[in-house]
Amino acid sequence: MTGRARPHPKPSNRLRCTRKAADRKRAQIARGQELFNTTNPSGKSCRGCHNAANNGSNVNGTLFDIGASRAPYFHNGIAPTLKDVVIHYEVALGFQFTKQERDDLVAFLEAL
């Protein structure tokens, strides 16, 4: 051995694609978190009733079972997916989200 460091092999195309996909997912989750924590154009905010730092508990402490492994959602199971939950809030409470914002918010909720 000559004492010279061997160059690290370049990551495979598959590894680069995996990293890019993970970076895109992290960015989507961050956008969803921003949506959760800011006031919507409708004047409403998710954090007005829910605390993302405490798994979606509402202001009086009752848990709403937010997370990918808790479907169906709501006490009566009317929402089979988190996307259905977001749509419910759009219809019932007047939240306004674009398709991209809805997808970002769902990604954030799944990450909790």
GISUL-V262914 format. One line per field, one symbol per residue. phi: phi as a letter, one per 20 degrees, with the letter a starting at -180 (. if undefined). burial: I if it has 9 or more other C-alpha atoms within 8 Angstrom, else O. A space follows every 50 residues. Layout:
phi = ???
burial = ???
This chain:
phi = .eneffffffffgfffffffffffffffffffffffedffgfndbgffcd dffclnfefenfedleqfedffdmfdmfdfcffffffgffffdnfccfgf ffffffgfffef
burial = OOOOOOOOOOOOOOOIOOOOOOOOIOOIIIIIIOIIIIIIOOOIIIIOOI IIOOIIIIIOOOIIOIIIOOIIIOOOIOIIIIIIIIOIIIOOOOIOIOOO IIIIIIIIIIOI
